[in-house]
Amino acid sequence: SNTGPSTFKLQYSLNDTLYTDFGPQIKLSSASWSSTISDTTATKSFNLSTLSILNNQPAVYFRIVNVNKTSIGGSTIGTGGTNAIDNFTVTGNSNLLLNVKAYLEGYYTGNSTMATTLRDLNLSSDPTATDTMTVNLWSPDSLGLNVNPSYSLKGILRSNGNLSVILPKSIIGNSYYIALKHRNSIETWSARTINISQSNYYNFTDSLSKAFGDVLYNAPMKDMGNGVYALYSGNVDQDETIGIFDMSNAENDAFNFEYGYNATDCNGDGATDALDMQLIENNAMLQIVTSHP
């Protein structure tokens, strides 16, 4: 109606609690509405393809919110003023995904949950964002021949341990080892190859045998208790082992009271301090190294 609201905005959310504005405001200039005839002046569309945070999410919520008290006619919205919204359509592209589940030792807070470091440091609007992680796919036929993986894909590791990356559809039917690389964790490989199909999932967290390595003498993952396993934390310099150089880096940053997104922050709380150095020291004593074929 002419006394109904005139200006709206589109918002999206990943949890139906925290909403973020997107795009320009929607302003209506016509008060007429028909259930059979579309008003092209009131038809609006938004392209959200630039929001990588929405990719591969189990649920995304949208809502249209009134912005002000001005009616379509230019006066104050009337108590009986109305608007109607219909034909709200959301479309997307179907991708070939690799879904991985993994925990980071230092970031793990218990109960299958990790610290939301990226969110806490205001580096992501995703309330579940723990950190970035690179997923490398290695063909067993090229091991020892290539210094680079067949595919290298970066994604967001979330607080529940889930991470998804988009695969090229051309690799369906091929088999690869999965190698997880994180900025201050030991690179960890899958114990076996997986054959890429339309549905791909590998869980590193529920068994020590899911990671490549000697489970008796040099356990490839950290036992977090209650049948949960995590990538070892403390490999600050990414040299495939945890030792004196990692400790030296952490000591220097702790001395300088470094705070923020630093590799020496091994527990994801933003600070480099004694807690991080304790993690490094514990794992250095275990002589932890990367294990792979």
C-alpha positions as CSV (number, residue, x, y, z in Angstrom):
1,S,0.0,0.0,0.0
2,N,1.0,3.6,-0.4
3,T,1.4,3.9,3.4
4,G,3.5,0.7,3.6
5,P,7.3,0.6,4.2
6,S,9.4,1.9,1.3
7,T,13.0,0.9,2.0
8,F,14.5,-2.5,2.8
9,K,17.9,-4.3,2.9
10,L,19.0,-7.9,2.3
11,Q,20.8,-9.7,5.1
12,Y,22.4,-13.2,5.3
13,S,23.5,-15.4,8.2
14,L,25.1,-18.8,8.8
15,N,23.4,-19.4,12.1
16,D,20.1,-17.5,12.0
17,T,21.5,-15.2,14.8
18,L,24.2,-13.0,13.5
19,Y,23.1,-11.3,10.3
20,T,25.2,-9.3,7.8
21,D,24.0,-6.7,5.3
22,F,24.6,-7.2,1.6
23,G,24.2,-5.0,-1.4
24,P,22.3,-1.7,-1.9
25,Q,19.1,-0.9,-0.2
26,I,15.8,-2.0,-1.9
27,K,13.6,1.1,-2.5
28,L,10.0,0.7,-3.7
29,S,8.3,3.3,-5.7
30,S,5.0,1.6,-6.6
31,A,2.2,0.8,-4.1
32,S,0.4,-1.5,-6.4
33,W,0.7,-5.3,-6.2
34,S,-0.9,-8.2,-8.1
35,S,-0.8,-11.9,-7.5
36,T,-0.8,-12.6,-11.2
37,I,1.2,-9.7,-12.9
38,S,4.8,-9.1,-11.9
39,D,5.9,-5.5,-11.3
40,T,9.4,-5.4,-12.9
41,T,10.2,-2.1,-11.1
42,A,10.0,-4.0,-7.8
43,T,12.0,-7.0,-8.9
44,K,15.4,-7.1,-7.3
45,S,18.3,-9.5,-7.7
46,F,21.6,-9.9,-5.8
47,N,24.8,-11.8,-6.8
48,L,26.4,-13.2,-3.7
49,S,29.1,-15.2,-5.6
50,T,31.8,-13.0,-4.2
51,L,31.0,-14.2,-0.6
52,S,33.2,-17.3,-0.4
53,I,32.1,-17.6,3.2
54,L,28.8,-19.0,1.9
55,N,30.4,-21.8,-0.1
56,N,29.6,-25.3,1.0
57,Q,27.7,-24.3,4.1
58,P,25.0,-26.7,5.4
59,A,22.6,-23.8,5.8
60,V,22.4,-20.1,4.8
61,Y,19.7,-17.8,6.0
62,F,18.3,-14.7,4.3
63,R,15.9,-12.1,5.4
64,I,14.5,-8.7,4.2
65,V,14.6,-6.0,6.8
66,N,12.8,-2.7,6.9
67,V,15.3,0.2,7.0
68,N,13.3,3.3,8.1
69,K,9.9,4.7,8.9
70,T,9.3,6.3,5.5
71,S,6.3,5.0,3.5
72,I,6.2,4.5,-0.2
73,G,4.1,7.7,-0.4
74,G,6.8,9.7,1.4
75,S,5.1,10.1,4.8
76,T,5.4,8.0,8.0
77,I,4.5,4.4,7.7
78,G,0.9,3.9,8.5
79,T,-0.3,1.5,11.2
80,G,-2.2,-0.3,8.5
81,G,0.5,0.0,5.8
82,T,1.3,-3.3,4.1
83,N,3.9,-4.8,1.8
84,A,4.0,-8.2,0.1
85,I,7.1,-10.2,-0.9
86,D,6.8,-13.3,-3.0
87,N,8.8,-15.4,-5.5
88,F,12.0,-15.3,-3.3
89,T,14.4,-17.5,-5.2
90,V,17.9,-18.7,-4.3
91,T,20.1,-20.4,-6.9
92,G,23.6,-21.9,-6.7
93,N,26.1,-24.1,-8.4
94,S,26.7,-27.7,-7.6
95,N,30.4,-28.4,-7.0
96,L,32.5,-31.5,-6.5
97,L,33.5,-31.4,-2.8
98,L,36.1,-33.0,-0.6
99,N,34.9,-32.8,3.0
100,V,37.5,-33.3,5.7
101,K,37.3,-33.4,9.5
102,A,40.4,-32.5,11.6
103,Y,41.2,-30.9,14.9
104,L,44.3,-28.9,15.9
105,E,45.9,-29.9,19.2
106,G,46.5,-26.4,20.5
107,Y,43.1,-25.0,19.4
108,Y,41.1,-27.9,20.8
109,T,38.9,-26.8,23.7
110,G,37.1,-30.1,24.3
111,N,33.7,-31.5,23.4
112,S,34.6,-31.7,19.7
113,T,35.1,-27.9,19.5
114,M,38.0,-25.6,18.7
115,A,38.8,-22.0,19.3
116,T,37.3,-19.6,16.7
117,T,40.5,-17.7,16.1
118,L,39.7,-16.1,12.8
119,R,36.5,-14.8,14.2
120,D,38.0,-13.7,17.5
121,L,40.7,-11.7,15.7
122,N,38.1,-10.1,13.4
123,L,39.6,-11.8,10.4
124,S,36.3,-13.5,9.4
125,S,32.6,-12.8,9.9
126,D,32.0,-16.5,10.2
127,P,31.3,-17.2,13.9
128,T,32.7,-20.7,13.5
129,A,35.9,-19.9,11.6
130,T,39.0,-21.4,13.4
131,D,41.7,-21.0,10.8
132,T,42.7,-21.5,7.2
133,M,44.1,-24.9,6.2
134,T,45.6,-26.2,2.9
135,V,44.5,-29.6,1.6
136,N,47.0,-31.1,-0.7
137,L,46.2,-34.1,-2.9
138,W,49.1,-36.4,-3.8
139,S,48.9,-39.1,-6.5
140,P,50.6,-42.3,-5.3
141,D,52.1,-42.6,-8.8
142,S,54.1,-39.4,-8.5
143,L,55.5,-39.8,-4.9
144,G,59.2,-39.3,-5.0
145,L,59.0,-37.8,-8.4
146,N,57.2,-34.5,-7.8
147,V,58.0,-31.9,-5.2
148,N,54.6,-30.4,-5.5
149,P,51.2,-32.0,-4.9
150,S,48.8,-32.8,-7.8
151,Y,46.3,-30.3,-6.3
152,S,46.6,-27.7,-3.5
153,L,43.3,-26.3,-2.2
154,K,42.8,-23.8,0.6
155,G,39.7,-23.7,2.9
156,I,38.4,-22.6,6.2
157,L,38.6,-25.0,9.1
158,R,35.6,-24.5,11.4
159,S,35.3,-25.0,15.1
160,N,33.6,-28.4,14.7
161,G,36.6,-29.6,12.7
162,N,34.8,-29.5,9.3
163,L,36.5,-28.2,6.2
164,S,35.4,-28.3,2.6
165,V,37.3,-27.6,-0.6
166,I,36.1,-27.6,-4.2
167,L,37.7,-30.2,-6.5
168,P,37.9,-30.1,-10.3
169,K,35.4,-32.6,-11.7
170,S,38.0,-34.0,-14.0
171,I,39.7,-35.9,-11.2
172,I,36.7,-38.2,-10.5
173,G,37.9,-41.8,-10.5
174,N,41.5,-40.9,-9.5
175,S,43.0,-41.8,-6.1
176,Y,45.1,-39.5,-3.9
177,Y,46.6,-39.2,-0.5
178,I,45.2,-36.3,1.5
179,A,47.8,-34.1,3.2
180,L,46.8,-31.4,5.7
181,K,49.0,-28.3,6.1
182,H,48.4,-25.7,8.8
183,R,50.5,-22.7,9.7
184,N,51.8,-24.1,13.0
185,S,50.9,-27.8,12.9
186,I,52.7,-30.9,11.8
187,E,51.7,-31.8,8.2
188,T,49.5,-34.8,8.4
189,W,48.7,-37.4,5.7
190,S,45.9,-39.8,5.3
191,A,46.8,-43.4,6.0
192,R,45.5,-44.5,2.6
193,T,44.4,-43.0,-0.7
194,I,40.8,-42.1,-1.4
195,N,39.2,-42.6,-4.7
196,I,37.5,-39.4,-5.8
197,S,33.8,-39.8,-6.5
198,Q,30.7,-37.6,-6.4
199,S,30.8,-37.8,-2.5
200,N,34.1,-37.5,-0.7
201,Y,34.7,-37.5,3.1
202,Y,37.7,-38.3,5.3
203,N,37.7,-38.1,9.1
204,F,41.1,-37.7,10.7
205,T,39.7,-37.3,14.2
206,D,38.1,-40.6,15.2
207,S,41.1,-43.0,14.9
208,L,44.9,-42.8,15.1
209,S,45.0,-45.2,12.2
210,K,43.4,-42.6,9.9
211,A,46.8,-40.8,9.7
212,F,49.9,-42.1,7.9
213,G,52.7,-43.2,10.3
214,D,53.8,-45.7,13.0
215,V,51.0,-45.7,15.5
216,L,53.2,-47.5,18.1
217,Y,56.5,-45.6,18.1
218,N,55.8,-42.2,16.5
219,A,52.1,-41.6,16.8
220,P,51.1,-39.5,13.8
221,M,48.4,-37.5,15.7
222,K,47.9,-36.3,19.3
223,D,45.5,-38.3,21.5
224,M,43.1,-35.8,22.9
225,G,41.2,-38.4,25.0
226,N,37.7,-39.9,24.5
227,G,38.7,-41.3,21.1
228,V,39.5,-37.9,19.6
229,Y,42.8,-37.2,17.7
230,A,44.3,-34.0,16.5
231,L,47.2,-32.6,14.4
232,Y,50.2,-31.9,16.6
233,S,50.7,-28.2,17.2
234,G,54.1,-26.4,17.4
235,N,55.7,-26.6,14.0
236,V,56.0,-22.9,13.7
237,D,58.7,-22.8,11.0
238,Q,57.0,-25.6,8.9
239,D,60.1,-27.7,8.6
240,E,58.2,-31.0,9.3
241,T,59.5,-31.3,12.8
242,I,58.9,-29.6,16.2
243,G,62.1,-28.5,17.9
244,I,64.5,-25.7,19.0
245,F,63.8,-23.4,16.0
246,D,60.1,-23.4,16.7
247,M,60.8,-22.6,20.4
248,S,63.2,-19.8,19.5
249,N,60.5,-18.2,17.3
250,A,58.0,-18.4,20.1
251,E,60.3,-17.0,22.7
252,N,61.2,-14.0,20.5
253,D,57.5,-13.2,19.9
254,A,56.6,-13.7,23.6
255,F,59.4,-11.4,24.6
256,N,58.0,-8.7,22.3
257,F,54.4,-9.3,23.6
258,E,53.2,-10.2,20.1
259,Y,49.5,-10.4,19.7
260,G,47.5,-11.2,16.5
261,Y,47.5,-13.7,13.7
262,N,51.0,-15.1,14.2
263,A,52.4,-18.6,13.6
264,T,53.8,-18.6,17.1
265,D,50.3,-18.5,18.6
266,C,50.0,-22.3,18.8
267,N,46.7,-22.4,20.8
268,G,44.8,-19.8,18.8
269,D,44.1,-17.3,21.6
270,G,45.9,-14.5,19.7
271,A,48.8,-14.1,22.2
272,T,52.3,-15.7,22.0
273,D,53.2,-16.7,25.6
274,A,54.1,-19.6,27.9
275,L,51.1,-21.6,26.9
276,D,52.4,-21.8,23.3
277,M,55.9,-22.5,24.4
278,Q,54.7,-25.4,26.6
279,L,53.0,-27.0,23.6
280,I,56.2,-26.7,21.6
281,E,58.3,-28.1,24.4
282,N,56.1,-31.1,25.0
283,N,56.0,-32.1,21.4
284,A,59.7,-31.4,20.8
285,M,60.4,-33.9,23.6
286,L,58.3,-36.5,21.7
287,Q,60.5,-35.9,18.6
288,I,57.4,-35.4,16.5
289,V,58.1,-35.4,12.7
290,T,55.9,-35.5,9.6
291,S,55.1,-39.0,8.4
292,H,54.2,-39.6,4.7
293,P,54.7,-42.3,2.1
